[in-house]
């Protein structure tokens, strides 16, 4: 059995679906149907389930998990994350990386200075965007995942090197100075001290995967416990009606840190320079 550190979350149970023991299953795989192709999936409690997919439903699949035949048992699994051994994931082509391999890596600038760690990855249609957070940054840095902005991804050494736009570099330096004790009336995360990531990237050029500036594509984390797909809270019935009125657990791809890490089975592609 794979060690816990070698497991990648490929999906999660959002609750019961119908009354025959099916579950509402969210897949975090690049091709959502791949979740059923890895063999038995493991929970963080050590249980194993074989997945049989049913029909697609809003933001998920109706699915059957082996051994689950009653609605109460299916509902009891709500919020359960399903994992697969990292070694079972297929190899990726050059410049594609599994999110699980990138999240948490230290991020340095081209001079070797540590900026922070990779906290999240988002894709809203214009290519992947990296979210970098660190103790010296008042607000996270948001950078397009392109060769121009991210020239080096060294998984063997466990690091990411980014080439900051001039305005972001200046802001990062100011934030680091503030973190070292400069406090000209700055308060905890006051909005007037937030760094400005709305520059146009002048001198750097934009990749053809970029829409607007890095700051324009920052993902918005959903509210705690709010469904991500616009469906009514507690939507677990076959006809889409709310059965119990309870909200789904927040397992959206751009939610809290553990939810973002759960998207680890989806590959991120580093775009080319313009």
N, C-alpha and C positions, 0 to 999 in steps of 0.2 A: 504494500500500500504506500502511496506517495506521502512524503512528509508534508506537513501543513504549508511550509514555505514554497513547496513545488506545486501547489494547487492554484488554479485560476477559476474565478467565478464566471460561469457561462449563462446564468439565468437565476430567476427568483420566482417564488410562488406569491401571487398577489391576492390569493384567497380562493374560496370554492367557486365552482362554476356549475350551476344547476344543482340537482338533488341526487345525482347518481355517482358521486365520488370523484367527478372530474375537478381539475384545478384550473385557475386562470394563471397561465405561465408566461412570464416575460423572458424573452431571450436577449442576451447581450452579445450574440455572435454576429459577425459581419453579414452572413446569410442566416437569418433567424432560424431557419429549419435545421441548421447544422446541430442545434442543441440535442437533437434526438439521435445523432449519428456517432456519439462518442462512447456508447455503451452505458453501463450504470453510472449515474452521477451521485456524488457524495455530498452530504450536508456537513456543516461544521460540527454537528453532533455525532458524526460517524455513521449515520444511516445511509443506505444506498437505495436508489430508485432507478428503474428502467423507465424511460419516457416514451410514451406513444402520443404523437401529436394528433389533434383533431382539427377542427376548422379554425381559421383565423378569426379573432374577435378584436375589438378596439384596442390597439396597442399591445396585443398579446395573442396567445393561442389557448383554445380549450384543449386540455391535455389530460392524459391519464398517467398516474404514477403507480408503478407496480405495488400491489398490496393495499392500495387505498380504494375502498369500495363504497364508503359512506360519506355523505356530505360533511358531517361533523369532523371526521378524520381529515378531510380535505381542508376544511376551514382552519383546523388546528395548525396546519402547515403555513398559514399566511405569514409572509415575511421571511420564510426560509430561503436561504441562498443555496444554489446548487453548483458544485465544483467539479472540475476535471483535472487530471494530472497534466502539468505543463508539457510533458513529453508527448502527450497525445495530440497536441495542436500541430497543424501542418506547418512546414517551413514556409517562410515568406520571401518574396522577391526583394531585390535591393531597394532600399529606401522605404520599406514598409516595416513597421515595428508593432508588436503587440503592446497595447496600452499598459498591461500588467508589467511589462519589462521596463517601461519608462517611468511610471509613476513613482515618486519618491527619490529619483536620482538627483544628485547635486548638480546645480547649473552654474557654470562659470562664464565670465566674459572672455574675450579673446586675449586679455592680459593675464588670465589665470585667477582673477579675483572671484571669490565665491559670492554669487548673487542670492542664492537661496536653493530651494528644491522644487521639483516639478510637482505641483499639487493637483492639477487637473488638465484634461484634454477635452476640447469641445469641437464639434463640427456642425455648423448651422447652414451648410450648403456651399460655403465659399472655401472649403478646405479646413484642415485641422488648425486649431489655435491652442497654444500652450499657455497655461496659467502657472506663473512662477511666484512663489511666496517665500519670504524670508524675514528674520527678525529685524533687519535693517530697512525693510520696505513697508511704508505706511499702507500702500495698496498693492495688490498683486500686479506683476508685469504680465501683459498679454501680448504674445508674439505669434505671428503666422508660422506654421511649421513648414518652412521652405528652406532650401539650401542657402539662400541669401541671408536669412536671419538665424538659421541653425546650421552652421557649416559642419559641425561634428556631433555625431551620436556614437559614443564609444561604449558599447555594452560590456565589453571585456574589462575595461577600466572602471566601468560604472560611473560615467559622467556625460553631461551634455554641455556643449560649448555654444554660446549664442553671440551674435554680432549685433549689438544694440544700435538702433537708430540714435542719432546725436541727441535728440531731445529726451529719449528714454534714458540714455546714459547719464545725462546731466541730472535727471530726476533721481535715478538710482543713487548717484553720488550724494545728492542732497538728503535723501532718505537715510542713507548710511550715516551721514554726519549727524542727523537728528537722533538716530539710534545710539550714537556714541555719547549722547548727553547734551547736545545743543537743544535748548528748549526755550526759544523766544516766544513764550506764551502758548506753545502748542499743547493741545489737550489730546486725550486718548482718541486717536483716529478722527479728529475733527475734520469735517468735510473741506474746510478752507485750506487744510494742509495736504489734501490728497494730490498725488502726482497727476500730471496731465499727459494722457497717452493718446491724445487726439491729433498728433502731428501727422503731416502728410508723407513722412518718410523721405523727404527731399534728400537727394544724394545717395539714397539706398535703392530706389526703384521699388516697384510693387510686383509681386509674383502674380501670375494670372489666376492664382487660386484665392487672391485676396479681394475682399469686398470692403472698401473704406479703409480706415486706419485700424491698427490692432485694437485700440480701445473701443471701436464700434462693434466688435464681435464678441464682447464679453458675455459668457452664458449667465443667465439669471437662474439661481437655484430656486426650485419651487418651494412653497411654504411647507413647513413641517406637516407631514401626513396628507398633503393635498394630492389628488390624482393628477397625473401628468398629461392625460390624453383627452381631457375635457369630458370624460364620461362621468355620470353621477357618482358620488361617493357610495361605496358599497355595492357597486354594479357587478354582481356575481351571478345573476340569473341568466337563463338561456335567452330570454327575450330582451335583455338589457335593462330590466327594471331593477331598482334598488330593493334588495331583500331585507337587509338588516340595518342599513343606514350608517354603518361604520366605515370610516375612511380607509383607503388602502394605505399600507405602509409606504413610506417614501423610498421607492426603489428606482427612481428615475435615473437616467444616465448622467444627468448634470446636477444631481442633488448633493448631499453631504459627501464627505471624503470617502466613506465606505461604499457609497453607491457609485461614485466615480470609479473607484478601484474595481468595482464589479463589472465594469465594461471591458475588463482586461482581455476578453476573448476577441474583441474587435480590433483589427489592425488599423494603425494610423499611417498615412502615407505622407512622406515629406515631399512637398512640391518642388519643382525646379524653379530656377530663377527666371525672371522675365527676359 
